[in-house]
C-alpha cells in the first residue's frame, strides 16, 4: 500500500521487545555506561518477560497499566511487590 495514494503501508510486525531493543540502542550514545546497563536490566527483568511478545500495534494504555499493577503486586525478586516509587521510576526511565 502507498501512503501517497492515501493507503497505509504496512511494515513488518514489531513487538514490544523489538521496540525495547531499538530504544536501548538509540539512548546508548547519550547515557553513561552504568545508566545504559541499568536500562537494559530494567527491560530484561520487568518489561520484556511480561509484555515483550505483544505486538506494538495491539498494545494499549490498559496493557501498560496492567503491567504497572502487576509490578506493584508481585514484580520484585521472589514475587515481592515493587513500591509505587520503583514502578514510577521504571515507567519514567523506559517511556
Gaussian input, Z-matrix of N, CA and C with variables (Angstrom, degrees):
# hf/3-21g

backbone

0 1
 N
 C     1     B1
 C     2     B2     1     A1
 N     3     B3     2     A2     1     D1
 C     4     B4     3     A3     2     D2
 C     5     B5     4     A4     3     D3
 N     6     B6     5     A5     4     D4
 C     7     B7     6     A6     5     D5
 C     8     B8     7     A7     6     D6
 N     9     B9     8     A8     7     D7
 C    10    B10     9     A9     8     D8
 C    11    B11    10    A10     9     D9
 N    12    B12    11    A11    10    D10
 C    13    B13    12    A12    11    D11
 C    14    B14    13    A13    12    D12
 N    15    B15    14    A14    13    D13
 C    16    B16    15    A15    14    D14
 C    17    B17    16    A16    15    D15
 N    18    B18    17    A17    16    D16
 C    19    B19    18    A18    17    D17
 C    20    B20    19    A19    18    D18
 N    21    B21    20    A20    19    D19
 C    22    B22    21    A21    20    D20
 C    23    B23    22    A22    21    D21
 N    24    B24    23    A23    22    D22
 C    25    B25    24    A24    23    D23
 C    26    B26    25    A25    24    D24
 N    27    B27    26    A26    25    D25
 C    28    B28    27    A27    26    D26
 C    29    B29    28    A28    27    D27
 N    30    B30    29    A29    28    D28
 C    31    B31    30    A30    29    D29
 C    32    B32    31    A31    30    D30
 N    33    B33    32    A32    31    D31
 C    34    B34    33    A33    32    D32
 C    35    B35    34    A34    33    D33
 N    36    B36    35    A35    34    D34
 C    37    B37    36    A36    35    D35
 C    38    B38    37    A37    36    D36
 N    39    B39    38    A38    37    D37
 C    40    B40    39    A39    38    D38
 C    41    B41    40    A40    39    D39
 N    42    B42    41    A41    40    D40
 C    43    B43    42    A42    41    D41
 C    44    B44    43    A43    42    D42
 N    45    B45    44    A44    43    D43
 C    46    B46    45    A45    44    D44
 C    47    B47    46    A46    45    D45
 N    48    B48    47    A47    46    D46
 C    49    B49    48    A48    47    D47
 C    50    B50    49    A49    48    D48
 N    51    B51    50    A50    49    D49
 C    52    B52    51    A51    50    D50
 C    53    B53    52    A52    51    D51
 N    54    B54    53    A53    52    D52
 C    55    B55    54    A54    53    D53
 C    56    B56    55    A55    54    D54
 N    57    B57    56    A56    55    D55
 C    58    B58    57    A57    56    D56
 C    59    B59    58    A58    57    D57
 N    60    B60    59    A59    58    D58
 C    61    B61    60    A60    59    D59
 C    62    B62    61    A61    60    D60
 N    63    B63    62    A62    61    D61
 C    64    B64    63    A63    62    D62
 C    65    B65    64    A64    63    D63
 N    66    B66    65    A65    64    D64
 C    67    B67    66    A66    65    D65
 C    68    B68    67    A67    66    D66
 N    69    B69    68    A68    67    D67
 C    70    B70    69    A69    68    D68
 C    71    B71    70    A70    69    D69
 N    72    B72    71    A71    70    D70
 C    73    B73    72    A72    71    D71
 C    74    B74    73    A73    72    D72
 N    75    B75    74    A74    73    D73
 C    76    B76    75    A75    74    D74
 C    77    B77    76    A76    75    D75
 N    78    B78    77    A77    76    D76
 C    79    B79    78    A78    77    D77
 C    80    B80    79    A79    78    D78
 N    81    B81    80    A80    79    D79
 C    82    B82    81    A81    80    D80
 C    83    B83    82    A82    81    D81
 N    84    B84    83    A83    82    D82
 C    85    B85    84    A84    83    D83
 C    86    B86    85    A85    84    D84
 N    87    B87    86    A86    85    D85
 C    88    B88    87    A87    86    D86
 C    89    B89    88    A88    87    D87
 N    90    B90    89    A89    88    D88
 C    91    B91    90    A90    89    D89
 C    92    B92    91    A91    90    D90
 N    93    B93    92    A92    91    D91
 C    94    B94    93    A93    92    D92
 C    95    B95    94    A94    93    D93
 N    96    B96    95    A95    94    D94
 C    97    B97    96    A96    95    D95
 C    98    B98    97    A97    96    D96
 N    99    B99    98    A98    97    D97
 C   100   B100    99    A99    98    D98
 C   101   B101   100   A100    99    D99
 N   102   B102   101   A101   100   D100
 C   103   B103   102   A102   101   D101
 C   104   B104   103   A103   102   D102
 N   105   B105   104   A104   103   D103
 C   106   B106   105   A105   104   D104
 C   107   B107   106   A106   105   D105
 N   108   B108   107   A107   106   D106
 C   109   B109   108   A108   107   D107
 C   110   B110   109   A109   108   D108
 N   111   B111   110   A110   109   D109
 C   112   B112   111   A111   110   D110
 C   113   B113   112   A112   111   D111
 N   114   B114   113   A113   112   D112
 C   115   B115   114   A114   113   D113
 C   116   B116   115   A115   114   D114
 N   117   B117   116   A116   115   D115
 C   118   B118   117   A117   116   D116
 C   119   B119   118   A118   117   D117
 N   120   B120   119   A119   118   D118
 C   121   B121   120   A120   119   D119
 C   122   B122   121   A121   120   D120
 N   123   B123   122   A122   121   D121
 C   124   B124   123   A123   122   D122
 C   125   B125   124   A124   123   D123
 N   126   B126   125   A125   124   D124
 C   127   B127   126   A126   125   D125
 C   128   B128   127   A127   126   D126
 N   129   B129   128   A128   127   D127
 C   130   B130   129   A129   128   D128
 C   131   B131   130   A130   129   D129
 N   132   B132   131   A131   130   D130
 C   133   B133   132   A132   131   D131
 C   134   B134   133   A133   132   D132
 N   135   B135   134   A134   133   D133
 C   136   B136   135   A135   134   D134
 C   137   B137   136   A136   135   D135
 N   138   B138   137   A137   136   D136
 C   139   B139   138   A138   137   D137
 C   140   B140   139   A139   138   D138
 N   141   B141   140   A140   139   D139
 C   142   B142   141   A141   140   D140
 C   143   B143   142   A142   141   D141
 N   144   B144   143   A143   142   D142
 C   145   B145   144   A144   143   D143
 C   146   B146   145   A145   144   D144
 N   147   B147   146   A146   145   D145
 C   148   B148   147   A147   146   D146
 C   149   B149   148   A148   147   D147
 N   150   B150   149   A149   148   D148
 C   151   B151   150   A150   149   D149
 C   152   B152   151   A151   150   D150
 N   153   B153   152   A152   151   D151
 C   154   B154   153   A153   152   D152
 C   155   B155   154   A154   153   D153
 N   156   B156   155   A155   154   D154
 C   157   B157   156   A156   155   D155
 C   158   B158   157   A157   156   D156
 N   159   B159   158   A158   157   D157
 C   160   B160   159   A159   158   D158
 C   161   B161   160   A160   159   D159
 N   162   B162   161   A161   160   D160
 C   163   B163   162   A162   161   D161
 C   164   B164   163   A163   162   D162
 N   165   B165   164   A164   163   D163
 C   166   B166   165   A165   164   D164
 C   167   B167   166   A166   165   D165
 N   168   B168   167   A167   166   D166
 C   169   B169   168   A168   167   D167
 C   170   B170   169   A169   168   D168
 N   171   B171   170   A170   169   D169
 C   172   B172   171   A171   170   D170
 C   173   B173   172   A172   171   D171
 N   174   B174   173   A173   172   D172
 C   175   B175   174   A174   173   D173
 C   176   B176   175   A175   174   D174
 N   177   B177   176   A176   175   D175
 C   178   B178   177   A177   176   D176
 C   179   B179   178   A178   177   D177
 N   180   B180   179   A179   178   D178
 C   181   B181   180   A180   179   D179
 C   182   B182   181   A181   180   D180
 N   183   B183   182   A182   181   D181
 C   184   B184   183   A183   182   D182
 C   185   B185   184   A184   183   D183
 N   186   B186   185   A185   184   D184
 C   187   B187   186   A186   185   D185
 C   188   B188   187   A187   186   D186
 N   189   B189   188   A188   187   D187
 C   190   B190   189   A189   188   D188
 C   191   B191   190   A190   189   D189
 N   192   B192   191   A191   190   D190
 C   193   B193   192   A192   191   D191
 C   194   B194   193   A193   192   D192
 N   195   B195   194   A194   193   D193
 C   196   B196   195   A195   194   D194
 C   197   B197   196   A196   195   D195
 N   198   B198   197   A197   196   D196
 C   199   B199   198   A198   197   D197
 C   200   B200   199   A199   198   D198
 N   201   B201   200   A200   199   D199
 C   202   B202   201   A201   200   D200
 C   203   B203   202   A202   201   D201
 N   204   B204   203   A203   202   D202
 C   205   B205   204   A204   203   D203
 C   206   B206   205   A205   204   D204
 N   207   B207   206   A206   205   D205
 C   208   B208   207   A207   206   D206
 C   209   B209   208   A208   207   D207
 N   210   B210   209   A209   208   D208
 C   211   B211   210   A210   209   D209
 C   212   B212   211   A211   210   D210
 N   213   B213   212   A212   211   D211
 C   214   B214   213   A213   212   D212
 C   215   B215   214   A214   213   D213
 N   216   B216   215   A215   214   D214
 C   217   B217   216   A216   215   D215
 C   218   B218   217   A217   216   D216
 N   219   B219   218   A218   217   D217
 C   220   B220   219   A219   218   D218
 C   221   B221   220   A220   219   D219
 N   222   B222   221   A221   220   D220
 C   223   B223   222   A222   221   D221
 C   224   B224   223   A223   222   D222
 N   225   B225   224   A224   223   D223
 C   226   B226   225   A225   224   D224
 C   227   B227   226   A226   225   D225
 N   228   B228   227   A227   226   D226
 C   229   B229   228   A228   227   D227
 C   230   B230   229   A229   228   D228
 N   231   B231   230   A230   229   D229
 C   232   B232   231   A231   230   D230
 C   233   B233   232   A232   231   D231
 N   234   B234   233   A233   232   D232
 C   235   B235   234   A234   233   D233
 C   236   B236   235   A235   234   D234
 N   237   B237   236   A236   235   D235
 C   238   B238   237   A237   236   D236
 C   239   B239   238   A238   237   D237
 N   240   B240   239   A239   238   D238
 C   241   B241   240   A240   239   D239
 C   242   B242   241   A241   240   D240
 N   243   B243   242   A242   241   D241
 C   244   B244   243   A243   242   D242
 C   245   B245   244   A244   243   D243
 N   246   B246   245   A245   244   D244
 C   247   B247   246   A246   245   D245
 C   248   B248   247   A247   246   D246
 N   249   B249   248   A248   247   D247
 C   250   B250   249   A249   248   D248
 C   251   B251   250   A250   249   D249
 N   252   B252   251   A251   250   D250
 C   253   B253   252   A252   251   D251
 C   254   B254   253   A253   252   D252
 N   255   B255   254   A254   253   D253
 C   256   B256   255   A255   254   D254
 C   257   B257   256   A256   255   D255
 N   258   B258   257   A257   256   D256
 C   259   B259   258   A258   257   D257
 C   260   B260   259   A259   258   D258
 N   261   B261   260   A260   259   D259
 C   262   B262   261   A261   260   D260
 C   263   B263   262   A262   261   D261
 N   264   B264   263   A263   262   D262
 C   265   B265   264   A264   263   D263
 C   266   B266   265   A265   264   D264
 N   267   B267   266   A266   265   D265
 C   268   B268   267   A267   266   D266
 C   269   B269   268   A268   267   D267
 N   270   B270   269   A269   268   D268
 C   271   B271   270   A270   269   D269
 C   272   B272   271   A271   270   D270
 N   273   B273   272   A272   271   D271
 C   274   B274   273   A273   272   D272
 C   275   B275   274   A274   273   D273
 N   276   B276   275   A275   274   D274
 C   277   B277   276   A276   275   D275
 C   278   B278   277   A277   276   D276
 N   279   B279   278   A278   277   D277
 C   280   B280   279   A279   278   D278
 C   281   B281   280   A280   279   D279
 N   282   B282   281   A281   280   D280
 C   283   B283   282   A282   281   D281
 C   284   B284   283   A283   282   D282

   B1=1.4465
   B2=1.5207
   B3=1.2792
   B4=1.4549
   B5=1.5180
   B6=1.3212
   B7=1.4573
   B8=1.5257
   B9=1.3388
   B10=1.4597
   B11=1.5147
   B12=1.3053
   B13=1.4627
   B14=1.5221
   B15=1.3430
   B16=1.4612
   B17=1.5097
   B18=1.3132
   B19=1.4585
   B20=1.5200
   B21=1.2807
   B22=1.4532
   B23=1.5244
   B24=1.3071
   B25=1.4545
   B26=1.5204
   B27=1.3058
   B28=1.4508
   B29=1.5168
   B30=1.3120
   B31=1.4524
   B32=1.5174
   B33=1.3048
   B34=1.4581
   B35=1.5349
   B36=1.2994
   B37=1.4630
   B38=1.5169
   B39=1.3255
   B40=1.4623
   B41=1.5189
   B42=1.3094
   B43=1.4588
   B44=1.5245
   B45=1.3135
   B46=1.4622
   B47=1.5229
   B48=1.3247
   B49=1.4681
   B50=1.5279
   B51=1.3399
   B52=1.4647
   B53=1.5326
   B54=1.3242
   B55=1.4621
   B56=1.5260
   B57=1.3230
   B58=1.4657
   B59=1.5197
   B60=1.3300
   B61=1.4676
   B62=1.5280
   B63=1.3242
   B64=1.4635
   B65=1.5250
   B66=1.3269
   B67=1.4649
   B68=1.5226
   B69=1.3283
   B70=1.4620
   B71=1.5294
   B72=1.3119
   B73=1.4645
   B74=1.5280
   B75=1.3275
   B76=1.4652
   B77=1.5259
   B78=1.3380
   B79=1.4646
   B80=1.5254
   B81=1.3165
   B82=1.4790
   B83=1.5224
   B84=1.3417
   B85=1.4676
   B86=1.5302
   B87=1.3211
   B88=1.4613
   B89=1.5228
   B90=1.3182
   B91=1.4631
   B92=1.5205
   B93=1.3238
   B94=1.4574
   B95=1.5268
   B96=1.3186
   B97=1.4653
   B98=1.5251
   B99=1.3266
   B100=1.4690
   B101=1.5287
   B102=1.3197
   B103=1.4620
   B104=1.5186
   B105=1.3298
   B106=1.4612
   B107=1.5237
   B108=1.3193
   B109=1.4654
   B110=1.5221
   B111=1.3277
   B112=1.4621
   B113=1.5294
   B114=1.3194
   B115=1.4690
   B116=1.5335
   B117=1.3301
   B118=1.4632
   B119=1.5188
   B120=1.3283
   B121=1.4615
   B122=1.5257
   B123=1.3282
   B124=1.4636
   B125=1.5234
   B126=1.3216
   B127=1.4694
   B128=1.5219
   B129=1.3447
   B130=1.4667
   B131=1.5232
   B132=1.3231
   B133=1.4648
   B134=1.5252
   B135=1.3298
   B136=1.4615
   B137=1.5223
   B138=1.3012
   B139=1.4668
   B140=1.5279
   B141=1.3210
   B142=1.4616
   B143=1.5359
   B144=1.3326
   B145=1.4682
   B146=1.5324
   B147=1.3128
   B148=1.4571
   B149=1.5313
   B150=1.3277
   B151=1.4710
   B152=1.5263
   B153=1.3200
   B154=1.4561
   B155=1.5142
   B156=1.3307
   B157=1.4631
   B158=1.5373
   B159=1.3196
   B160=1.4706
   B161=1.5287
   B162=1.3264
   B163=1.4674
   B164=1.5318
   B165=1.3235
   B166=1.4628
   B167=1.5217
   B168=1.3248
   B169=1.4607
   B170=1.5246
   B171=1.3186
   B172=1.4733
   B173=1.5306
   B174=1.3289
   B175=1.4629
   B176=1.5246
   B177=1.3127
   B178=1.4636
   B179=1.5267
   B180=1.3281
   B181=1.4648
   B182=1.5264
   B183=1.3109
   B184=1.4683
   B185=1.5286
   B186=1.3362
   B187=1.4683
   B188=1.5250
   B189=1.3230
   B190=1.4626
   B191=1.5206
   B192=1.3283
   B193=1.4697
   B194=1.5193
   B195=1.3250
   B196=1.4632
   B197=1.5309
   B198=1.3389
   B199=1.4632
   B200=1.5252
   B201=1.3206
   B202=1.4662
   B203=1.5249
   B204=1.3151
   B205=1.4714
   B206=1.5233
   B207=1.3306
   B208=1.4669
   B209=1.5237
   B210=1.3266
   B211=1.4580
   B212=1.5255
   B213=1.3171
   B214=1.4717
   B215=1.5248
   B216=1.3285
   B217=1.4638
   B218=1.5272
   B219=1.3508
   B220=1.4647
   B221=1.5269
   B222=1.3179
   B223=1.4606
   B224=1.5044
   B225=1.3240
   B226=1.4586
   B227=1.5069
   B228=1.3187
   B229=1.4562
   B230=1.5171
   B231=1.3115
   B232=1.4583
   B233=1.5144
   B234=1.3303
   B235=1.4536
   B236=1.5131
   B237=1.3275
   B238=1.4615
   B239=1.5277
   B240=1.3190
   B241=1.4625
   B242=1.5290
   B243=1.3213
   B244=1.4604
   B245=1.5214
   B246=1.3101
   B247=1.4554
   B248=1.5256
   B249=1.3080
   B250=1.4586
   B251=1.5135
   B252=1.3230
   B253=1.4577
   B254=1.5254
   B255=1.3319
   B256=1.4638
   B257=1.5254
   B258=1.3187
   B259=1.4664
   B260=1.5247
   B261=1.3215
   B262=1.4682
   B263=1.5290
   B264=1.3178
   B265=1.4677
   B266=1.5290
   B267=1.3210
   B268=1.4546
   B269=1.5353
   B270=1.3052
   B271=1.4625
   B272=1.5206
   B273=1.3205
   B274=1.4561
   B275=1.5279
   B276=1.3257
   B277=1.4654
   B278=1.5110
   B279=1.3055
   B280=1.4642
   B281=1.5296
   B282=1.2791
   B283=1.4666
   B284=1.5004
   A1=108.60
   A2=116.76
   A3=120.99
   A4=111.05
   A5=116.51
   A6=121.43
   A7=110.50
   A8=117.04
   A9=121.01
   A10=113.24
   A11=116.63
   A12=120.23
   A13=111.85
   A14=115.71
   A15=119.52
   A16=113.55
   A17=117.30
   A18=121.11
   A19=109.24
   A20=115.63
   A21=121.85
   A22=110.48
   A23=116.05
   A24=121.31
   A25=107.91
   A26=117.22
   A27=121.77
   A28=110.92
   A29=115.66
   A30=121.52
   A31=109.33
   A32=115.77
   A33=118.94
   A34=110.19
   A35=115.82
   A36=120.75
   A37=109.02
   A38=115.88
   A39=121.40
   A40=109.68
   A41=115.03
   A42=121.75
   A43=110.37
   A44=114.84
   A45=120.27
   A46=109.50
   A47=117.86
   A48=121.15
   A49=110.91
   A50=117.17
   A51=120.33
   A52=110.22
   A53=115.68
   A54=119.99
   A55=110.86
   A56=117.13
   A57=120.70
   A58=110.48
   A59=117.34
   A60=121.08
   A61=110.64
   A62=117.33
   A63=121.07
   A64=111.06
   A65=115.98
   A66=120.60
   A67=110.81
   A68=116.15
   A69=119.11
   A70=111.30
   A71=117.12
   A72=120.03
   A73=111.24
   A74=116.87
   A75=120.37
   A76=112.06
   A77=117.54
   A78=119.97
   A79=112.75
   A80=117.52
   A81=121.28
   A82=113.56
   A83=119.98
   A84=118.91
   A85=114.34
   A86=116.93
   A87=120.67
   A88=113.89
   A89=117.22
   A90=120.63
   A91=110.25
   A92=115.44
   A93=120.16
   A94=107.87
   A95=115.79
   A96=120.53
   A97=111.08
   A98=116.89
   A99=119.78
   A100=111.39
   A101=117.60
   A102=121.48
   A103=109.90
   A104=116.08
   A105=120.14
   A106=110.54
   A107=116.63
   A108=120.95
   A109=110.65
   A110=116.93
   A111=120.93
   A112=110.77
   A113=117.37
   A114=120.50
   A115=110.64
   A116=116.01
   A117=119.81
   A118=111.47
   A119=115.55
   A120=119.51
   A121=111.00
   A122=117.26
   A123=120.66
   A124=111.03
   A125=116.15
   A126=120.21
   A127=111.21
   A128=116.11
   A129=120.35
   A130=112.48
   A131=117.38
   A132=120.72
   A133=113.58
   A134=116.81
   A135=118.83
   A136=115.37
   A137=117.87
   A138=120.07
   A139=111.88
   A140=116.55
   A141=120.12
   A142=112.86
   A143=119.83
   A144=117.62
   A145=113.62
   A146=116.85
   A147=119.68
   A148=113.34
   A149=116.72
   A150=118.41
   A151=112.36
   A152=118.20
   A153=121.75
   A154=115.00
   A155=118.81
   A156=119.55
   A157=114.44
   A158=117.76
   A159=120.56
   A160=111.04
   A161=117.15
   A162=119.73
   A163=109.90
   A164=116.57
   A165=120.42
   A166=112.24
   A167=116.27
   A168=118.39
   A169=112.86
   A170=116.36
   A171=120.70
   A172=112.43
   A173=117.37
   A174=121.26
   A175=109.80
   A176=115.92
   A177=121.28
   A178=109.89
   A179=116.62
   A180=118.92
   A181=111.80
   A182=117.20
   A183=120.38
   A184=110.76
   A185=117.67
   A186=120.46
   A187=110.92
   A188=116.48
   A189=120.78
   A190=110.16
   A191=116.89
   A192=120.46
   A193=110.64
   A194=116.73
   A195=121.00
   A196=110.10
   A197=116.89
   A198=120.83
   A199=110.42
   A200=116.92
   A201=120.98
   A202=111.07
   A203=116.85
   A204=120.70
   A205=111.05
   A206=116.43
   A207=120.20
   A208=110.64
   A209=117.04
   A210=120.24
   A211=110.82
   A212=116.93
   A213=120.90
   A214=110.56
   A215=115.98
   A216=120.67
   A217=112.03
   A218=117.53
   A219=118.77
   A220=112.98
   A221=117.87
   A222=120.16
   A223=116.77
   A224=117.64
   A225=120.07
   A226=113.60
   A227=115.33
   A228=120.86
   A229=109.92
   A230=115.35
   A231=120.91
   A232=113.46
   A233=117.07
   A234=120.10
   A235=114.48
   A236=116.10
   A237=119.78
   A238=109.99
   A239=117.69
   A240=119.42
   A241=111.27
   A242=115.38
   A243=120.75
   A244=107.11
   A245=116.10
   A246=119.61
   A247=109.77
   A248=115.57
   A249=120.62
   A250=111.34
   A251=116.72
   A252=120.99
   A253=110.81
   A254=117.29
   A255=120.28
   A256=111.22
   A257=116.97
   A258=120.76
   A259=109.84
   A260=116.40
   A261=120.17
   A262=110.53
   A263=116.94
   A264=120.61
   A265=111.25
   A266=117.58
   A267=120.84
   A268=109.99
   A269=116.19
   A270=120.72
   A271=110.75
   A272=116.64
   A273=120.70
   A274=112.14
   A275=117.20
   A276=120.57
   A277=112.30
   A278=117.10
   A279=119.33
   A280=112.55
   A281=117.35
   A282=117.23
   A283=110.29
   D1=155.40
   D2=-173.57
   D3=-123.44
   D4=128.14
   D5=-179.80
   D6=-63.60
   D7=-38.67
   D8=-179.94
   D9=-58.30
   D10=-29.20
   D11=179.18
   D12=-92.20
   D13=7.07
   D14=179.43
   D15=86.18
   D16=9.01
   D17=179.84
   D18=-108.01
   D19=139.85
   D20=-179.51
   D21=-72.00
   D22=135.61
   D23=177.28
   D24=-98.63
   D25=125.67
   D26=-178.43
   D27=-93.92
   D28=136.60
   D29=176.06
   D30=-105.19
   D31=-170.22
   D32=178.22
   D33=-65.46
   D34=146.40
   D35=179.14
   D36=-67.21
   D37=124.41
   D38=-179.14
   D39=-110.47
   D40=150.33
   D41=179.43
   D42=-111.42
   D43=171.06
   D44=174.95
   D45=-60.03
   D46=-39.47
   D47=178.66
   D48=-61.82
   D49=-39.53
   D50=177.15
   D51=-61.20
   D52=-47.10
   D53=-179.47
   D54=-64.07
   D55=-39.57
   D56=178.60
   D57=-59.58
   D58=-44.63
   D59=179.51
   D60=-64.47
   D61=-42.53
   D62=178.49
   D63=-64.24
   D64=-42.32
   D65=179.76
   D66=-62.62
   D67=-44.05
   D68=179.51
   D69=-59.28
   D70=-43.82
   D71=179.51
   D72=-66.69
   D73=-33.38
   D74=-179.85
   D75=-69.77
   D76=-36.36
   D77=-177.85
   D78=-87.39
   D79=-14.92
   D80=-175.86
   D81=-51.76
   D82=-48.17
   D83=-176.09
   D84=-65.21
   D85=-19.33
   D86=-175.27
   D87=-104.89
   D88=11.05
   D89=-178.11
   D90=-127.09
   D91=151.23
   D92=171.86
   D93=-64.32
   D94=155.79
   D95=-179.06
   D96=-57.04
   D97=-41.20
   D98=-178.73
   D99=-67.53
   D100=-37.27
   D101=178.05
   D102=-66.75
   D103=-45.83
   D104=178.71
   D105=-60.12
   D106=-42.54
   D107=178.58
   D108=-61.15
   D109=-41.60
   D110=178.54
   D111=-63.89
   D112=-42.71
   D113=178.24
   D114=-59.51
   D115=-44.05
   D116=178.78
   D117=-61.83
   D118=-42.52
   D119=178.46
   D120=-61.96
   D121=-43.52
   D122=178.81
   D123=-58.39
   D124=-44.00
   D125=179.28
   D126=-62.85
   D127=-48.25
   D128=-177.37
   D129=-68.19
   D130=-34.37
   D131=-175.48
   D132=-83.40
   D133=-35.26
   D134=-170.18
   D135=-119.06
   D136=-42.22
   D137=-170.78
   D138=-87.15
   D139=-57.82
   D140=-173.37
   D141=-60.97
   D142=-42.61
   D143=179.84
   D144=-63.09
   D145=-26.80
   D146=-174.29
   D147=-96.06
   D148=-46.01
   D149=-176.77
   D150=-126.66
   D151=7.75
   D152=-178.52
   D153=-55.02
   D154=-41.86
   D155=-178.61
   D156=-74.28
   D157=-10.49
   D158=-175.82
   D159=-65.54
   D160=132.30
   D161=174.99
   D162=-65.21
   D163=135.06
   D164=-178.42
   D165=-58.48
   D166=-37.54
   D167=-176.89
   D168=-73.43
   D169=-2.75
   D170=177.40
   D171=-113.55
   D172=-7.28
   D173=-178.38
   D174=-70.81
   D175=133.94
   D176=-178.49
   D177=-122.00
   D178=163.27
   D179=173.32
   D180=-56.85
   D181=-33.16
   D182=178.39
   D183=-64.06
   D184=-35.33
   D185=177.11
   D186=-63.60
   D187=-41.70
   D188=179.11
   D189=-66.99
   D190=-40.92
   D191=177.40
   D192=-63.43
   D193=-40.59
   D194=178.42
   D195=-62.26
   D196=-41.48
   D197=176.63
   D198=-59.66
   D199=-47.95
   D200=-179.66
   D201=-61.40
   D202=-41.54
   D203=178.56
   D204=-64.20
   D205=-42.01
   D206=178.88
   D207=-63.40
   D208=-41.62
   D209=178.79
   D210=-63.68
   D211=-39.39
   D212=178.00
   D213=-64.39
   D214=-36.81
   D215=-175.61
   D216=-78.66
   D217=-44.95
   D218=-171.32
   D219=-157.93
   D220=31.85
   D221=-172.67
   D222=-87.54
   D223=-9.02
   D224=-176.59
   D225=-85.59
   D226=-175.22
   D227=179.17
   D228=-60.81
   D229=135.74
   D230=179.16
   D231=66.15
   D232=20.98
   D233=178.79
   D234=79.80
   D235=10.32
   D236=177.84
   D237=-71.53
   D238=148.68
   D239=178.13
   D240=-70.51
   D241=148.26
   D242=169.77
   D243=-89.69
   D244=149.81
   D245=177.72
   D246=-73.59
   D247=162.56
   D248=175.39
   D249=-58.84
   D250=-37.38
   D251=178.30
   D252=-64.86
   D253=-42.97
   D254=178.73
   D255=-62.28
   D256=-43.94
   D257=179.68
   D258=-65.76
   D259=-42.24
   D260=177.85
   D261=-60.78
   D262=-44.34
   D263=179.69
   D264=-64.41
   D265=-39.98
   D266=176.35
   D267=-60.62
   D268=-47.28
   D269=-179.68
   D270=-62.37
   D271=-42.90
   D272=-178.25
   D273=-66.65
   D274=-35.67
   D275=-177.49
   D276=-79.05
   D277=-21.27
   D278=-172.49
   D279=-117.75
   D280=15.87
   D281=179.18
   D282=-119.62

